[in-house]
Amino acid sequence: MGGTARFFCDSCGSEVPRDKVRCPGCGRFFSSVKCPKCGFEGEAVLFPKGCPSCGYLRADRKAAGYRDLQTGGPLRIVLRILIVLFSLIMLVLLIILLRVI
């Protein structure tokens, strides 16, 4: 999953080999590579396994959120806070309901 990045022509959608400066499909000249997610632009050598800016297509970045939940990272803390808040809201609603009855 952490293989090399693939490049595609913005004009015709053809896959472009890493070492080419022209699209094999339409002949368009490439001066740089642009990330489709964040718009970062740079030379192809900056994108060996995906975007160096946002991590688009990088296996280590794709799994980061899942690892946070497993290892107690920031996402797990937020999840725990949300669970506690939900529990408190349910408790308050139960108390209100019991007073009405």
Backbone as XML, in Angstrom:
<?xml version="1.0"?>
<chain id="A" units="angstrom">
  <residue number="1" name="MET">
    <atom name="N" x="0.809" y="-1.188" z="0.000"/>
    <atom name="CA" x="0.000" y="0.000" z="0.000"/>
    <atom name="C" x="0.856" y="1.257" z="0.000"/>
  </residue>
  <residue number="2" name="GLY">
    <atom name="N" x="2.082" y="1.185" z="0.470"/>
    <atom name="CA" x="2.951" y="2.336" z="0.508"/>
    <atom name="C" x="3.824" y="2.420" z="-0.720"/>
  </residue>
  <residue number="3" name="GLY">
    <atom name="N" x="3.333" y="2.005" z="-1.889"/>
    <atom name="CA" x="4.106" y="2.015" z="-3.124"/>
    <atom name="C" x="4.352" y="3.423" z="-3.622"/>
  </residue>
  <residue number="4" name="THR">
    <atom name="N" x="4.847" y="3.488" z="-4.844"/>
    <atom name="CA" x="5.155" y="4.792" z="-5.414"/>
    <atom name="C" x="3.891" y="5.494" z="-5.890"/>
  </residue>
  <residue number="5" name="ALA">
    <atom name="N" x="3.962" y="6.824" z="-5.911"/>
    <atom name="CA" x="2.836" y="7.630" z="-6.365"/>
    <atom name="C" x="2.655" y="7.476" z="-7.872"/>
  </residue>
  <residue number="6" name="ARG">
    <atom name="N" x="1.426" y="7.608" z="-8.335"/>
    <atom name="CA" x="1.120" y="7.567" z="-9.761"/>
    <atom name="C" x="0.713" y="8.970" z="-10.189"/>
  </residue>
  <residue number="7" name="PHE">
    <atom name="N" x="1.041" y="9.327" z="-11.418"/>
    <atom name="CA" x="0.767" y="10.660" z="-11.928"/>
    <atom name="C" x="-0.191" y="10.592" z="-13.108"/>
  </residue>
  <residue number="8" name="PHE">
    <atom name="N" x="-1.126" y="11.547" z="-13.159"/>
    <atom name="CA" x="-2.124" y="11.588" z="-14.220"/>
    <atom name="C" x="-2.196" y="12.986" z="-14.823"/>
  </residue>
  <residue number="9" name="CYS">
    <atom name="N" x="-2.469" y="13.047" z="-16.113"/>
    <atom name="CA" x="-2.577" y="14.314" z="-16.840"/>
    <atom name="C" x="-3.876" y="15.019" z="-16.457"/>
  </residue>
  <residue number="10" name="ASP">
    <atom name="N" x="-3.785" y="16.316" z="-16.128"/>
    <atom name="CA" x="-4.981" y="17.106" z="-15.825"/>
    <atom name="C" x="-5.854" y="17.315" z="-17.058"/>
  </residue>
  <residue number="11" name="SER">
    <atom name="N" x="-5.250" y="17.280" z="-18.229"/>
    <atom name="CA" x="-5.999" y="17.556" z="-19.459"/>
    <atom name="C" x="-6.802" y="16.362" z="-19.958"/>
  </residue>
  <residue number="12" name="CYS">
    <atom name="N" x="-6.145" y="15.197" z="-20.076"/>
    <atom name="CA" x="-6.832" y="14.047" z="-20.682"/>
    <atom name="C" x="-7.031" y="12.870" z="-19.726"/>
  </residue>
  <residue number="13" name="GLY">
    <atom name="N" x="-6.390" y="12.890" z="-18.559"/>
    <atom name="CA" x="-6.557" y="11.820" z="-17.584"/>
    <atom name="C" x="-5.648" y="10.622" z="-17.768"/>
  </residue>
  <residue number="14" name="SER">
    <atom name="N" x="-4.793" y="10.647" z="-18.780"/>
    <atom name="CA" x="-3.877" y="9.522" z="-19.015"/>
    <atom name="C" x="-2.843" y="9.429" z="-17.899"/>
  </residue>
  <residue number="15" name="GLU">
    <atom name="N" x="-2.443" y="8.199" z="-17.582"/>
    <atom name="CA" x="-1.366" y="8.031" z="-16.612"/>
    <atom name="C" x="-0.047" y="8.424" z="-17.271"/>
  </residue>
  <residue number="16" name="VAL">
    <atom name="N" x="0.762" y="9.182" z="-16.524"/>
    <atom name="CA" x="2.035" y="9.684" z="-17.047"/>
    <atom name="C" x="3.167" y="9.068" z="-16.240"/>
  </residue>
  <residue number="17" name="PRO">
    <atom name="N" x="4.109" y="8.379" z="-16.889"/>
    <atom name="CA" x="5.254" y="7.827" z="-16.164"/>
    <atom name="C" x="6.030" y="8.933" z="-15.447"/>
  </residue>
  <residue number="18" name="ARG">
    <atom name="N" x="6.587" y="8.589" z="-14.293"/>
    <atom name="CA" x="7.307" y="9.543" z="-13.445"/>
    <atom name="C" x="8.410" y="10.294" z="-14.182"/>
  </residue>
  <residue number="19" name="ASP">
    <atom name="N" x="9.099" y="9.640" z="-15.095"/>
    <atom name="CA" x="10.260" y="10.255" z="-15.753"/>
    <atom name="C" x="9.904" y="11.036" z="-17.020"/>
  </residue>
  <residue number="20" name="LYS">
    <atom name="N" x="8.635" y="11.169" z="-17.350"/>
    <atom name="CA" x="8.225" y="11.873" z="-18.574"/>
    <atom name="C" x="7.812" y="13.312" z="-18.259"/>
  </residue>
  <residue number="21" name="VAL">
    <atom name="N" x="8.067" y="14.216" z="-19.205"/>
    <atom name="CA" x="7.662" y="15.614" z="-19.051"/>
    <atom name="C" x="6.502" y="15.959" z="-19.976"/>
  </residue>
  <residue number="22" name="ARG">
    <atom name="N" x="6.103" y="15.000" z="-20.813"/>
    <atom name="CA" x="4.952" y="15.185" z="-21.697"/>
    <atom name="C" x="3.979" y="14.021" z="-21.511"/>
  </residue>
  <residue number="23" name="CYS">
    <atom name="N" x="2.702" y="14.347" z="-21.610"/>
    <atom name="CA" x="1.661" y="13.329" z="-21.499"/>
    <atom name="C" x="1.695" y="12.427" z="-22.726"/>
  </residue>
  <residue number="24" name="PRO">
    <atom name="N" x="1.691" y="11.090" z="-22.534"/>
    <atom name="CA" x="1.675" y="10.182" z="-23.680"/>
    <atom name="C" x="0.338" y="10.206" z="-24.417"/>
  </residue>
  <residue number="25" name="GLY">
    <atom name="N" x="-0.705" y="10.694" z="-23.759"/>
    <atom name="CA" x="-2.024" y="10.724" z="-24.392"/>
    <atom name="C" x="-2.272" y="11.959" z="-25.236"/>
  </residue>
  <residue number="26" name="CYS">
    <atom name="N" x="-1.965" y="13.144" z="-24.675"/>
    <atom name="CA" x="-2.288" y="14.385" z="-25.394"/>
    <atom name="C" x="-1.071" y="15.252" z="-25.701"/>
  </residue>
  <residue number="27" name="GLY">
    <atom name="N" x="0.092" y="14.902" z="-25.163"/>
    <atom name="CA" x="1.310" y="15.654" z="-25.446"/>
    <atom name="C" x="1.524" y="16.884" z="-24.588"/>
  </residue>
  <residue number="28" name="ARG">
    <atom name="N" x="0.664" y="17.112" z="-23.602"/>
    <atom name="CA" x="0.809" y="18.290" z="-22.746"/>
    <atom name="C" x="2.146" y="18.252" z="-22.010"/>
  </residue>
  <residue number="29" name="PHE">
    <atom name="N" x="2.808" y="19.414" z="-21.909"/>
    <atom name="CA" x="4.088" y="19.542" z="-21.214"/>
    <atom name="C" x="3.830" y="19.788" z="-19.732"/>
  </residue>
  <residue number="30" name="PHE">
    <atom name="N" x="4.609" y="19.114" z="-18.881"/>
    <atom name="CA" x="4.472" y="19.290" z="-17.436"/>
    <atom name="C" x="5.694" y="19.994" z="-16.877"/>
  </residue>
  <residue number="31" name="SER">
    <atom name="N" x="5.457" y="21.077" z="-16.138"/>
    <atom name="CA" x="6.566" y="21.762" z="-15.474"/>
    <atom name="C" x="6.622" y="21.379" z="-14.004"/>
  </residue>
  <residue number="32" name="SER">
    <atom name="N" x="5.501" y="20.866" z="-13.469"/>
    <atom name="CA" x="5.464" y="20.450" z="-12.067"/>
    <atom name="C" x="4.323" y="19.465" z="-11.858"/>
  </residue>
  <residue number="33" name="VAL">
    <atom name="N" x="4.289" y="18.897" z="-10.658"/>
    <atom name="CA" x="3.232" y="17.977" z="-10.245"/>
    <atom name="C" x="2.355" y="18.727" z="-9.254"/>
  </residue>
  <residue number="34" name="LYS">
    <atom name="N" x="1.040" y="18.511" z="-9.329"/>
    <atom name="CA" x="0.105" y="19.183" z="-8.428"/>
    <atom name="C" x="-0.730" y="18.140" z="-7.693"/>
  </residue>
  <residue number="35" name="CYS">
    <atom name="N" x="-0.786" y="18.251" z="-6.368"/>
    <atom name="CA" x="-1.600" y="17.338" z="-5.557"/>
    <atom name="C" x="-3.078" y="17.634" z="-5.803"/>
  </residue>
  <residue number="36" name="PRO">
    <atom name="N" x="-3.892" y="16.610" z="-6.102"/>
    <atom name="CA" x="-5.318" y="16.844" z="-6.335"/>
    <atom name="C" x="-6.091" y="17.164" z="-5.060"/>
  </residue>
  <residue number="37" name="LYS">
    <atom name="N" x="-5.505" y="16.891" z="-3.903"/>
    <atom name="CA" x="-6.212" y="17.135" z="-2.649"/>
    <atom name="C" x="-5.952" y="18.538" z="-2.096"/>
  </residue>
  <residue number="38" name="CYS">
    <atom name="N" x="-4.676" y="18.925" z="-1.949"/>
    <atom name="CA" x="-4.361" y="20.212" z="-1.311"/>
    <atom name="C" x="-3.828" y="21.261" z="-2.274"/>
  </residue>
  <residue number="39" name="GLY">
    <atom name="N" x="-3.479" y="20.857" z="-3.502"/>
    <atom name="CA" x="-2.984" y="21.809" z="-4.482"/>
    <atom name="C" x="-1.493" y="22.091" z="-4.416"/>
  </residue>
  <residue number="40" name="PHE">
    <atom name="N" x="-0.766" y="21.400" z="-3.532"/>
    <atom name="CA" x="0.683" y="21.595" z="-3.439"/>
    <atom name="C" x="1.325" y="21.278" z="-4.781"/>
  </residue>
  <residue number="41" name="GLU">
    <atom name="N" x="2.250" y="22.142" z="-5.225"/>
    <atom name="CA" x="2.945" y="21.923" z="-6.494"/>
    <atom name="C" x="4.439" y="21.815" z="-6.274"/>
  </residue>
  <residue number="42" name="GLY">
    <atom name="N" x="5.074" y="20.956" z="-7.051"/>
    <atom name="CA" x="6.517" y="20.788" z="-6.980"/>
    <atom name="C" x="6.987" y="19.775" z="-8.001"/>
  </residue>
  <residue number="43" name="GLU">
    <atom name="N" x="8.280" y="19.518" z="-7.984"/>
    <atom name="CA" x="8.857" y="18.542" z="-8.908"/>
    <atom name="C" x="8.421" y="17.136" z="-8.512"/>
  </residue>
  <residue number="44" name="ALA">
    <atom name="N" x="8.431" y="16.230" z="-9.479"/>
    <atom name="CA" x="7.998" y="14.852" z="-9.237"/>
    <atom name="C" x="8.820" y="14.171" z="-8.150"/>
  </residue>
  <residue number="45" name="VAL">
    <atom name="N" x="10.093" y="14.545" z="-8.012"/>
    <atom name="CA" x="10.939" y="13.909" z="-6.994"/>
    <atom name="C" x="10.454" y="14.211" z="-5.581"/>
  </residue>
  <residue number="46" name="LEU">
    <atom name="N" x="9.643" y="15.250" z="-5.399"/>
    <atom name="CA" x="9.098" y="15.575" z="-4.079"/>
    <atom name="C" x="7.925" y="14.677" z="-3.700"/>
  </residue>
  <residue number="47" name="PHE">
    <atom name="N" x="7.410" y="13.923" z="-4.666"/>
    <atom name="CA" x="6.232" y="13.084" z="-4.460"/>
    <atom name="C" x="6.569" y="11.594" z="-4.570"/>
  </residue>
  <residue number="48" name="PRO">
    <atom name="N" x="7.595" y="11.075" z="-3.909"/>
    <atom name="CA" x="7.964" y="9.671" z="-4.114"/>
    <atom name="C" x="6.892" y="8.679" z="-3.663"/>
  </residue>
  <residue number="49" name="LYS">
    <atom name="N" x="6.172" y="9.009" z="-2.592"/>
    <atom name="CA" x="5.131" y="8.110" z="-2.084"/>
    <atom name="C" x="3.831" y="8.854" z="-1.837"/>
  </residue>
  <residue number="50" name="GLY">
    <atom name="N" x="3.688" y="10.019" z="-2.427"/>
    <atom name="CA" x="2.487" y="10.820" z="-2.236"/>
    <atom name="C" x="2.856" y="12.268" z="-1.961"/>
  </residue>
  <residue number="51" name="CYS">
    <atom name="N" x="1.863" y="13.074" z="-1.644"/>
    <atom name="CA" x="2.070" y="14.508" z="-1.432"/>
    <atom name="C" x="2.870" y="14.760" z="-0.155"/>
  </residue>
  <residue number="52" name="PRO">
    <atom name="N" x="3.957" y="15.550" z="-0.246"/>
    <atom name="CA" x="4.744" y="15.843" z="0.949"/>
    <atom name="C" x="4.049" y="16.836" z="1.875"/>
  </residue>
  <residue number="53" name="SER">
    <atom name="N" x="3.041" y="17.530" z="1.381"/>
    <atom name="CA" x="2.352" y="18.529" z="2.188"/>
    <atom name="C" x="1.206" y="17.932" z="3.010"/>
  </residue>
  <residue number="54" name="CYS">
    <atom name="N" x="0.266" y="17.252" z="2.335"/>
    <atom name="CA" x="-0.911" y="16.731" z="3.048"/>
    <atom name="C" x="-0.888" y="15.216" z="3.234"/>
  </residue>
  <residue number="55" name="GLY">
    <atom name="N" x="0.047" y="14.517" z="2.571"/>
    <atom name="CA" x="0.134" y="13.070" z="2.722"/>
    <atom name="C" x="-0.802" y="12.286" z="1.830"/>
  </residue>
  <residue number="56" name="TYR">
    <atom name="N" x="-1.461" y="12.945" z="0.878"/>
    <atom name="CA" x="-2.380" y="12.251" z="-0.025"/>
    <atom name="C" x="-1.697" y="11.046" z="-0.663"/>
  </residue>
  <residue number="57" name="LEU">
    <atom name="N" x="-2.319" y="9.880" z="-0.557"/>
    <atom name="CA" x="-1.850" y="8.593" z="-1.080"/>
    <atom name="C" x="-0.726" y="7.958" z="-0.282"/>
  </residue>
  <residue number="58" name="ARG">
    <atom name="N" x="-0.360" y="8.528" z="0.861"/>
    <atom name="CA" x="0.693" y="7.915" z="1.671"/>
    <atom name="C" x="0.047" y="6.992" z="2.686"/>
  </residue>
  <residue number="59" name="ALA">
    <atom name="N" x="0.434" y="5.734" z="2.674"/>
    <atom name="CA" x="-0.163" y="4.740" z="3.565"/>
    <atom name="C" x="0.047" y="5.115" z="5.023"/>
  </residue>
  <residue number="60" name="ASP">
    <atom name="N" x="1.204" y="5.681" z="5.372"/>
    <atom name="CA" x="1.454" y="6.020" z="6.768"/>
    <atom name="C" x="0.554" y="7.151" z="7.239"/>
  </residue>
  <residue number="61" name="ARG">
    <atom name="N" x="0.143" y="8.052" z="6.350"/>
    <atom name="CA" x="-0.754" y="9.138" z="6.728"/>
    <atom name="C" x="-2.211" y="8.684" z="6.721"/>
  </residue>
  <residue number="62" name="LYS">
    <atom name="N" x="-2.561" y="7.755" z="5.809"/>
    <atom name="CA" x="-3.936" y="7.274" z="5.748"/>
    <atom name="C" x="-4.329" y="6.589" z="7.051"/>
  </residue>
  <residue number="63" name="ALA">
    <atom name="N" x="-3.422" y="5.854" z="7.622"/>
    <atom name="CA" x="-3.728" y="5.084" z="8.819"/>
    <atom name="C" x="-3.533" y="5.882" z="10.101"/>
  </residue>
  <residue number="64" name="ALA">
    <atom name="N" x="-3.092" y="7.125" z="10.022"/>
    <atom name="CA" x="-2.772" y="7.902" z="11.222"/>
    <atom name="C" x="-3.976" y="8.066" z="12.137"/>
  </residue>
  <residue number="65" name="GLY">
    <atom name="N" x="-5.143" y="8.379" z="11.580"/>
    <atom name="CA" x="-6.331" y="8.557" z="12.405"/>
    <atom name="C" x="-6.702" y="7.279" z="13.135"/>
  </residue>
  <residue number="66" name="TYR">
    <atom name="N" x="-6.622" y="6.155" z="12.465"/>
    <atom name="CA" x="-6.924" y="4.872" z="13.090"/>
    <atom name="C" x="-5.930" y="4.576" z="14.204"/>
  </residue>
  <residue number="67" name="ARG">
    <atom name="N" x="-4.630" y="4.859" z="13.954"/>
    <atom name="CA" x="-3.623" y="4.622" z="14.990"/>
    <atom name="C" x="-3.873" y="5.500" z="16.206"/>
  </residue>
  <residue number="68" name="ASP">
    <atom name="N" x="-4.325" y="6.747" z="15.999"/>
    <atom name="CA" x="-4.626" y="7.625" z="17.125"/>
    <atom name="C" x="-5.685" y="7.003" z="18.026"/>
  </residue>
  <residue number="69" name="LEU">
    <atom name="N" x="-6.714" y="6.405" z="17.425"/>
    <atom name="CA" x="-7.760" y="5.779" z="18.228"/>
    <atom name="C" x="-7.226" y="4.575" z="18.991"/>
  </residue>
  <residue number="70" name="GLN">
    <atom name="N" x="-6.281" y="3.858" z="18.411"/>
    <atom name="CA" x="-5.735" y="2.675" z="19.053"/>
    <atom name="C" x="-4.710" y="3.004" z="20.132"/>
  </residue>
  <residue number="71" name="THR">
    <atom name="N" x="-3.961" y="4.096" z="19.977"/>
    <atom name="CA" x="-2.853" y="4.384" z="20.886"/>
    <atom name="C" x="-3.138" y="5.500" z="21.876"/>
  </residue>
  <residue number="72" name="GLY">
    <atom name="N" x="-4.331" y="6.055" z="21.882"/>
    <atom name="CA" x="-4.643" y="7.103" z="22.844"/>
    <atom name="C" x="-4.255" y="8.487" z="22.375"/>
  </residue>
  <residue number="73" name="GLY">
    <atom name="N" x="-4.196" y="8.698" z="21.082"/>
    <atom name="CA" x="-3.855" y="10.003" z="20.531"/>
    <atom name="C" x="-5.006" y="10.986" z="20.682"/>
  </residue>
  <residue number="74" name="PRO">
    <atom name="N" x="-4.900" y="12.142" z="20.050"/>
    <atom name="CA" x="-5.895" y="13.204" z="20.179"/>
    <atom name="C" x="-7.312" y="12.778" z="19.788"/>
  </residue>
  <residue number="75" name="LEU">
    <atom name="N" x="-7.453" y="11.947" z="18.776"/>
    <atom name="CA" x="-8.794" y="11.513" z="18.383"/>
    <atom name="C" x="-9.459" y="10.675" z="19.467"/>
  </residue>
  <residue number="76" name="ARG">
    <atom name="N" x="-8.685" y="9.872" z="20.142"/>
    <atom name="CA" x="-9.258" y="9.051" z="21.214"/>
    <atom name="C" x="-9.710" y="9.921" z="22.380"/>
  </residue>
  <residue number="77" name="ILE">
    <atom name="N" x="-8.945" y="10.964" z="22.684"/>
    <atom name="CA" x="-9.318" y="11.875" z="23.767"/>
    <atom name="C" x="-10.629" y="12.579" z="23.423"/>
  </residue>
  <residue number="78" name="VAL">
    <atom name="N" x="-10.749" y="13.063" z="22.191"/>
    <atom name="CA" x="-11.982" y="13.728" z="21.758"/>
    <atom name="C" x="-13.153" y="12.752" z="21.828"/>
  </residue>
  <residue number="79" name="LEU">
    <atom name="N" x="-12.946" y="11.531" z="21.403"/>
    <atom name="CA" x="-14.001" y="10.522" z="21.453"/>
    <atom name="C" x="-14.451" y="10.272" z="22.891"/>
  </residue>
  <residue number="80" name="ARG">
    <atom name="N" x="-13.516" y="10.187" z="23.800"/>
    <atom name="CA" x="-13.873" y="9.974" z="25.212"/>
    <atom name="C" x="-14.660" y="11.153" z="25.771"/>
  </residue>
  <residue number="81" name="ILE">
    <atom name="N" x="-14.258" y="12.373" z="25.417"/>
    <atom name="CA" x="-14.979" y="13.561" z="25.882"/>
    <atom name="C" x="-16.408" y="13.550" z="25.355"/>
  </residue>
  <residue number="82" name="LEU">
    <atom name="N" x="-16.584" y="13.202" z="24.086"/>
    <atom name="CA" x="-17.924" y="13.143" z="23.507"/>
    <atom name="C" x="-18.787" y="12.089" z="24.190"/>
  </residue>
  <residue number="83" name="ILE">
    <atom name="N" x="-18.205" y="10.965" z="24.531"/>
    <atom name="CA" x="-18.957" y="9.908" z="25.221"/>
    <atom name="C" x="-19.408" y="10.386" z="26.598"/>
  </residue>
  <residue number="84" name="VAL">
    <atom name="N" x="-18.516" y="11.062" z="27.322"/>
    <atom name="CA" x="-18.867" y="11.580" z="28.650"/>
    <atom name="C" x="-19.971" y="12.629" z="28.533"/>
  </residue>
  <residue number="85" name="LEU">
    <atom name="N" x="-19.853" y="13.551" z="27.574"/>
    <atom name="CA" x="-20.880" y="14.579" z="27.391"/>
    <atom name="C" x="-22.229" y="13.964" z="27.038"/>
  </residue>
  <residue number="86" name="PHE">
    <atom name="N" x="-22.226" y="12.977" z="26.162"/>
    <atom name="CA" x="-23.466" y="12.301" z="25.799"/>
    <atom name="C" x="-24.087" y="11.625" z="27.023"/>
  </residue>
  <residue number="87" name="SER">
    <atom name="N" x="-23.259" y="10.994" z="27.829"/>
    <atom name="CA" x="-23.757" y="10.328" z="29.037"/>
    <atom name="C" x="-24.370" y="11.330" z="30.004"/>
  </residue>
  <residue number="88" name="LEU">
    <atom name="N" x="-23.732" y="12.483" z="30.171"/>
    <atom name="CA" x="-24.273" y="13.517" z="31.060"/>
    <atom name="C" x="-25.605" y="14.056" z="30.549"/>
  </residue>
  <residue number="89" name="ILE">
    <atom name="N" x="-25.708" y="14.269" z="29.263"/>
    <atom name="CA" x="-26.966" y="14.741" z="28.682"/>
    <atom name="C" x="-28.070" y="13.717" z="28.900"/>
  </residue>
  <residue number="90" name="MET">
    <atom name="N" x="-27.772" y="12.452" z="28.699"/>
    <atom name="CA" x="-28.771" y="11.399" z="28.915"/>
    <atom name="C" x="-29.194" y="11.337" z="30.379"/>
  </residue>
  <residue number="91" name="LEU">
    <atom name="N" x="-28.247" y="11.531" z="31.295"/>
    <atom name="CA" x="-28.560" y="11.524" z="32.725"/>
    <atom name="C" x="-29.481" y="12.682" z="33.081"/>
  </residue>
  <residue number="92" name="VAL">
    <atom name="N" x="-29.196" y="13.863" z="32.580"/>
    <atom name="CA" x="-30.044" y="15.034" z="32.837"/>
    <atom name="C" x="-31.441" y="14.803" z="32.278"/>
  </residue>
  <residue number="93" name="LEU">
    <atom name="N" x="-31.548" y="14.272" z="31.084"/>
    <atom name="CA" x="-32.860" y="13.984" z="30.504"/>
    <atom name="C" x="-33.629" y="12.952" z="31.324"/>
  </residue>
  <residue number="94" name="LEU">
    <atom name="N" x="-32.943" y="11.963" z="31.843"/>
    <atom name="CA" x="-33.589" y="10.948" z="32.681"/>
    <atom name="C" x="-34.110" y="11.569" z="33.973"/>
  </residue>
  <residue number="95" name="ILE">
    <atom name="N" x="-33.328" y="12.437" z="34.595"/>
    <atom name="CA" x="-33.754" y="13.110" z="35.830"/>
    <atom name="C" x="-34.976" y="13.979" z="35.561"/>
  </residue>
  <residue number="96" name="ILE">
    <atom name="N" x="-34.965" y="14.721" z="34.463"/>
    <atom name="CA" x="-36.117" y="15.556" z="34.104"/>
    <atom name="C" x="-37.342" y="14.688" z="33.868"/>
  </residue>
  <residue number="97" name="LEU">
    <atom name="N" x="-37.183" y="13.591" z="33.187"/>
    <atom name="CA" x="-38.294" y="12.685" z="32.906"/>
    <atom name="C" x="-38.862" y="12.098" z="34.194"/>
  </residue>
  <residue number="98" name="LEU">
    <atom name="N" x="-38.008" y="11.725" z="35.135"/>
    <atom name="CA" x="-38.471" y="11.149" z="36.401"/>
    <atom name="C" x="-39.213" y="12.174" z="37.249"/>
  </residue>
  <residue number="99" name="ARG">
    <atom name="N" x="-38.838" y="13.425" z="37.175"/>
    <atom name="CA" x="-39.533" y="14.475" z="37.939"/>
    <atom name="C" x="-40.917" y="14.745" z="37.362"/>
  </residue>
  <residue number="100" name="VAL">
    <atom name="N" x="-41.070" y="14.588" z="36.059"/>
    <atom name="CA" x="-42.353" y="14.840" z="35.406"/>
    <atom name="C" x="-43.352" y="13.746" z="35.756"/>
  </residue>
  <residue number="101" name="ILE">
    <atom name="N" x="-42.881" y="12.531" z="35.890"/>
    <atom name="CA" x="-43.768" y="11.384" z="36.138"/>
    <atom name="C" x="-44.210" y="11.355" z="37.538"/>
  </residue>
</chain>
